[in-house]
Amino acid sequence: MDNITFEAMPQAISELIQKVDTLQSTVAALQKHCSKQQVEQMIGIDEACKILSRAKSTVYALTQAHKIPFYQPGKMLQFKRSELMAWMESARQDASSQTTESIAEQMRSTVRHKPKSNWGM
């Protein structure tokens, strides 16, 4: 930083005032931009059922098990559309990564009776 002489002091102060004014206008613009962001509206159980393509009883069961994001400010359940969509996206499974062996093992684990010896080969 340069040493400011007494004669250069008025010019340095005027430059500082201009910079402060520029910063103030930038902060004001950012505050307006941030305040424009809308708060997401809450949706009810019926719309959540449509989004998830599930029956109302299934959605109630998922909320009771705390498997989906929900809010319960009173007696009624409320949801945010973006959170439900994010939950659906996170629950997505990639079928191409499953191998034939893993699919056969899953099928074997769900069989109730003992399979024949050559089953699954």
Beta strands, then each sheet from edge to edge (+ up, - down):
strand 1: 42-43
strand 2: 79-80
sheet 1: 1+ 2-
end
